[in-house]
Amino acid sequence: MSWAHYLFEREENLDAIYMAARAAMAFFITLVLIRVAGVRLFGRRSSFDIIVIITMGSVLARGIVGASSFWATVAASVTMILIHRLLGWLSCINEKAERLVKGQATILYRDGNIIKDNLMKTSLSKADLLESLHLEMKKTSLEEVDVAFMETNGRISFILKEGKKE
């Protein structure tokens, strides 16, 4: 029986050396997979990206601790990254696919009016909107804001009225 088979196919009674070897291997495999996935995976932090990050971490952890076959968890992780890349590519070439996969921004405030239905839809209060205004724009009032959006990554963005400086 080879050492690789013994380290990576064994699934029960793992001691520190086996888990350390699996963790090291998982680290380097994950590094390669993240490079394949591209910086978008961590840069945008949309629900689309977060699903892959959490699920891949969970799946690879099962391989490290021996709850599942190490190589099966690697195969599952590779599959997730390939699906992520495919859906990202489809989103780039097709607007309907992009809206389906990533969602779209929601208008929270426009022309001096808070859009209460959209606040409810996004589970935000007026206080949440104002808190983001304070943190993002260093403003205390919506008077200088033309429009505010809940972006697909969960952040709130503000567009100031023409002639107003940030």
C-alpha positions, -999 to 999 in steps of 0.1 A, spaced: 0 0 0 15 34 -10 19 63 14 -4 84 -7 -31 58 -5 -26 54 32 -28 92 39 -56 101 16 -79 71 13 -80 62 50 -112 76 65 -114 64 102 -93 70 133 -71 97 118 -44 110 140 -26 144 139 -1 134 111 -29 122 88 -50 153 94 -20 176 90 -10 160 57 -46 163 44 -49 199 56 -16 208 38 -28 191 6 -62 207 9 -46 241 14 -26 239 -18 -55 224 -38 -77 252 -25 -51 278 -35 -51 264 -71 -89 263 -72 -92 299 -61 -67 309 -88 -89 291 -113 -120 307 -99 -105 341 -103 -103 371 -80 -140 377 -85 -148 349 -60 -135 370 -31 -137 405 -46 -174 409 -51 -187 388 -22 -222 384 -38 -245 356 -27 -234 337 -58 -197 338 -46 -204 333 -9 -223 300 -17 -192 286 -34 -168 298 -6 -189 283 23 -198 251 5 -162 245 -7 -149 250 28 -174 226 42 -167 199 16 -130 201 19 -132 200 57 -149 167 55 -119 154 35 -94 167 60 -111 151 90 -118 118 72 -156 121 72 -155 116 34 -129 104 10 -103 131 5 -102 128 -33 -140 127 -35 -141 161 -16 -115 175 -40 -136 163 -70 -166 180 -55 -147 212 -49 -134 212 -85 -169 207 -97 -181 237 -77 -154 260 -91 -161 249 -126 -198 256 -122 -190 290 -106 -168 298 -137 -195 286 -161 -222 306 -145 -199 337 -143 -192 333 -180 -229 329 -189 -236 360 -168 -211 379 -189 -227 370 -222 -264 369 -213 -283 395 -192 -311 372 -183 -286 346 -170 -269 374 -150 -301 385 -134 -310 350 -126 -276 341 -111 -267 374 -94 -299 392 -89 -302 430 -95 -299 461 -75 -330 474 -56 -338 511 -55 -343 521 -18 -345 559 -22 -352 582 -52 -363 618 -57 -366 625 -20 -387 595 -12 -378 563 6 -393 533 -12 -408 515 18 -419 484 -2 -383 479 -13 -370 484 23 -393 457 34 -383 435 5 -346 438 15 -354 436 52 -339 470 59 -352 498 81 -349 535 76 -323 535 104 -303 509 84 -304 531 53 -293 562 73 -265 542 90 -251 532 56 -254 568 45 -233 579 76 -207 552 71 -204 553 33 -209 589 25 -203 607 58 -236 624 54 -264 629 80 -293 635 57 -307 620 25 -313 655 12 -281 655 -9 -289 620 -23 -305 615 -57 -308 577 -55 -298 548 -31 -295 512 -41 -292 479 -24 -265 463 -46 -264 426 -54 -234 421 -29 -255 435 0 -239 469 2 -259 501 -1 -247 527 -26 -256 563 -29 -257 586 -59 -255 622 -49 -275 649 -66 -258 668 -94 -235 695 -81 -231 679 -47 -197 668 -36 -189 637 -17 
